[in-house]
């Protein structure tokens, strides 16, 4: 199996059997999961998930996300949901400081539109949603696959850990305009731990795990120049082209908030080094 990021041969890393309810029932027919790791860039992928049929993959996603919606409604959290409020606030801050463009943006694979709902209700911003599995929701503006185009800002929250093909990664990037940016929320660390109890493996739909090196390579391959990381929203913003006076704008924001709210760097902001 070749690495989706750098095409190096991947090697067996470890296996995991899901025994926690209700995930054990979701994974009963799939069985034990085999993870492979790239020795060059560290990217780690579930070969088991990659080899699922479209029907199996869709059923697993349907079962998991239907369950997640039910526990969300009942206020019984299970899993590690994205910090949607902090993400919405970050987007508002970046728009107000003319760092990103909200006149042309989309939430790629935005699910039931949680981020879009928060932006609309609390910040009066309309964020259209595209999702291959959720096609209709009265609270949001949904874009069909046929109507996807190029956008100045493409958001994907908790998506990069669900992808099993390079084609899907490239499909997301292909929606970004030549002078646009991509906002990513996922876990990116220095090294993927060899630990079946690692918190990011808990969700049975998580199958792809990224390192600082693999994300740096993706940025270079796709032609992004620089990035911002926001620790509170746990989001990276990748820029195809340099934003005018971006460091001065970030300094102003950080001074206003009296904190290191945003971190800027040429290349990828390799913030998480400790694990």
JOQUI-V198645 format. One record per backbone hydrogen bond with DSSP energy under -0.5 kcal/mol. CO is the residue of the C=O (numbers start at 1). NH is the residue of the N-H. E is the energy in kcal/mol with one decimal. If there is no record, write none. Layout:
# JOQUI-V198645
co: [CO:CO]
nh: [NH:NH]
e: [E:E]
This chain:
# JOQUI-V198645
co: [1:3:8:9:11:14:16:17:20:20:22:22:23:25:27:33:33:34:34:35:35:36:37:37:38:41:43:44:45:45:46:47:49:53:54:55:56:57:58:59:60:61:62:63:64:65:66:67:68:69:70:71:72:75:82:83:84:85:86:87:88:89:90:91:92:93:94:94:95:100:104:104:105:106:106:107:107:110:113:114:115:116:117:118:118:119:119:120:125:126:128:129:130:130:133:137:140:141:144:145:151:152:153:153:154:155:156:156:159:160:161:161:165:166:167:168:169:170:172:173:175:177:180:181:182:182:183:184:184:185:185:186:187:189:193:195:198:199:203:205:207:209:210:211:212:213:214:215:216:217:218:219:219:220:225:226:227:228:229:229:230:230:234:235:236:236:237:238:239:239:243:245:246:247:248:249:250:251:252:253:254:254:259:263:265:268:269:271]
nh: [10:7:3:39:37:35:33:19:23:24:25:26:27:28:31:16:35:47:48:13:14:45:11:39:42:214:38:209:36:47:50:51:52:57:58:59:60:61:62:63:64:65:66:67:68:69:70:71:72:73:74:76:75:77:84:87:88:89:90:91:92:93:94:95:96:97:99:100:98:102:152:153:128:108:155:110:130:113:117:118:119:120:121:122:123:123:125:124:127:128:107:143:109:110:135:140:142:129:147:148:177:181:106:155:183:108:158:185:162:163:207:208:169:170:171:172:173:174:175:176:151:180:240:154:184:238:156:186:236:158:159:188:210:212:195:198:201:202:206:207:46:44:189:215:216:217:218:219:220:221:222:223:224:223:267:239:265:237:231:263:234:235:186:230:184:238:228:182:225:226:246:249:250:251:252:253:254:255:256:257:258:259:261:229:227:270:271:273]
e: [-3.1:-1.3:-2.8:-0.7:-2.9:-2.9:-3.2:-0.6:-0.6:-1.9:-0.8:-1.6:-1.9:-0.7:-3.2:-2.0:-0.5:-2.2:-1.0:-3.1:-1.0:-2.8:-2.6:-0.5:-1.5:-0.8:-2.4:-2.8:-3.1:-0.8:-2.0:-1.8:-1.3:-2.7:-2.5:-2.2:-2.4:-2.3:-2.7:-3.1:-2.5:-2.7:-2.3:-1.9:-2.5:-2.2:-1.8:-2.4:-1.9:-2.1:-1.8:-2.6:-1.1:-0.8:-2.0:-2.2:-2.8:-2.6:-2.3:-2.4:-2.3:-2.5:-2.6:-2.4:-2.6:-1.4:-3.0:-1.1:-1.8:-0.5:-1.2:-2.0:-0.6:-0.9:-2.9:-1.1:-2.4:-2.1:-2.7:-2.0:-2.5:-2.2:-2.8:-2.5:-0.6:-1.3:-1.9:-0.9:-0.7:-0.6:-2.6:-2.9:-2.2:-1.7:-0.6:-1.6:-0.7:-3.2:-0.9:-1.0:-3.0:-2.6:-1.7:-0.5:-3.0:-2.7:-0.6:-2.0:-2.7:-0.6:-3.1:-1.7:-1.3:-2.6:-2.1:-1.6:-1.9:-2.4:-1.5:-1.9:-3.0:-2.2:-2.5:-2.1:-0.5:-3.1:-2.6:-0.5:-2.7:-2.2:-0.7:-0.6:-0.8:-1.4:-1.7:-1.8:-2.1:-1.1:-1.9:-0.6:-2.2:-2.3:-1.7:-2.3:-1.9:-2.3:-2.1:-2.4:-2.1:-2.8:-2.3:-1.0:-2.5:-0.5:-1.7:-2.8:-2.1:-2.5:-0.6:-2.3:-1.6:-1.2:-0.5:-2.3:-2.8:-0.5:-2.0:-2.1:-3.3:-1.2:-1.6:-2.2:-2.5:-2.5:-2.0:-2.2:-2.8:-2.3:-2.5:-2.4:-1.0:-1.8:-1.7:-2.4:-2.6:-1.2:-2.0:-0.9]
